[in-house]
Amino acid sequence: GNFWVAGLVLLAPMMLAVRSTVRDRSRARLLLAHTRKQVLVEGKLLQALVPREVKERFLRGDKLIADRIQDGSVLFVYVAKYRPIMLQYGAPATILWINKVYAALDHCIGSASVIKVETF
């Protein structure tokens, strides 16, 4: 009788530790899957926002990403009343319109050596 009690006293903490470890591993797997998803989303977002060369330098861990350009021009495009337009026409119609505006700018630029940075 005492043998079983002693065995139970010794095994119970180990069983609880194993159960806790299994639960922790399950949580870790879920966290890893979520993290992988986030990395993919962030990679796609980074790819959409900056030129490929800048993305590569950023992912390499470069602290300062700046290039010297001998001659250049800067064009800032601001869409006035963007929010009221979006509220009036809805997001899908507004996005289609913005895409047309950017396509027209791209067409005007043509094949010139241009670095585009787009933000909202």
C-alpha positions in Angstrom: 0.0 0.0 0.0 2.7 2.5 0.9 4.6 1.6 -2.2 1.7 2.9 -4.4 1.4 6.1 -2.4 5.1 6.8 -2.6 5.1 6.0 -6.3 2.1 8.3 -6.9 3.8 11.1 -4.9 6.9 10.8 -7.0 5.2 10.4 -10.4 2.4 13.0 -10.0 4.8 16.0 -10.4 6.4 14.4 -13.4 3.1 13.7 -15.0 2.0 17.3 -14.4 5.3 18.5 -15.9 4.9 16.3 -19.0 1.3 17.6 -19.4 2.5 21.2 -19.1 5.3 20.6 -21.6 2.9 19.1 -24.1 0.6 22.1 -23.7 3.6 24.5 -24.1 4.7 22.7 -27.2 1.3 23.0 -28.7 1.2 26.8 -27.9 4.7 27.1 -29.4 3.6 25.4 -32.6 0.6 27.8 -32.9 2.9 30.8 -32.2 5.4 29.7 -34.8 2.6 29.2 -37.4 1.3 32.7 -36.6 4.8 34.2 -36.8 5.5 32.6 -40.2 2.2 34.1 -41.5 3.2 37.5 -40.2 6.6 37.3 -41.8 5.0 36.5 -45.2 2.5 39.4 -44.8 5.3 41.8 -43.8 7.5 40.6 -46.6 4.7 41.3 -49.1 4.0 44.7 -47.6 7.7 45.6 -47.7 7.8 44.5 -51.3 4.8 46.6 -52.2 6.2 49.8 -50.5 9.8 49.9 -51.4 12.0 49.1 -54.4 13.5 45.5 -54.4 17.0 46.8 -53.8 15.9 48.7 -50.7 14.0 45.6 -49.4 17.1 43.5 -49.8 19.3 46.0 -48.0 16.8 46.2 -45.2 16.5 42.4 -44.8 20.3 42.2 -44.8 20.2 44.4 -41.7 21.7 47.6 -43.2 21.2 50.4 -40.6 21.3 53.3 -43.1 19.7 52.9 -46.5 20.4 56.0 -48.6 21.8 56.5 -52.1 23.5 59.5 -53.6 21.8 60.7 -56.7 23.7 63.2 -58.9 20.8 64.8 -60.6 17.2 64.3 -59.7 13.7 65.7 -59.2 11.2 65.0 -56.6 7.4 64.9 -57.2 5.1 64.7 -54.3 1.5 63.8 -55.2 -1.1 64.5 -52.6 -4.7 63.5 -53.2 -6.8 66.3 -51.6 -10.0 65.2 -49.9 -9.1 61.6 -50.2 -11.2 60.6 -47.1 -14.4 62.3 -48.3 -14.0 60.9 -51.8 -13.6 57.4 -50.3 -16.6 57.8 -48.0 -18.7 59.1 -50.9 -17.7 56.5 -53.6 -16.7 53.6 -51.4 -13.3 51.9 -51.0 -13.4 49.7 -54.2 -14.3 52.6 -56.5 -11.7 54.9 -54.8 -9.0 52.3 -55.1 -9.8 51.8 -58.8 -9.6 55.6 -59.3 -6.3 55.9 -57.4 -4.9 53.0 -59.6 -5.9 55.0 -62.7 -4.2 58.1 -61.4 -1.0 56.2 -60.7 -1.1 54.4 -64.1 -1.4 57.8 -65.8 1.6 59.1 -63.8 3.5 55.9 -64.7 2.7 56.5 -68.4 3.9 60.1 -68.2 7.2 59.0 -66.7 7.6 56.3 -69.3 10.9 54.4 -69.2 12.9 57.2 -67.5 15.2 56.1 -64.7 12.8 56.7 -61.8 12.6 55.5 -58.3 9.1 55.6 -57.0 8.1 55.5 -53.4 4.4 55.3 -52.7 2.7 55.8 -49.3 -0.7 56.5 -48.0 
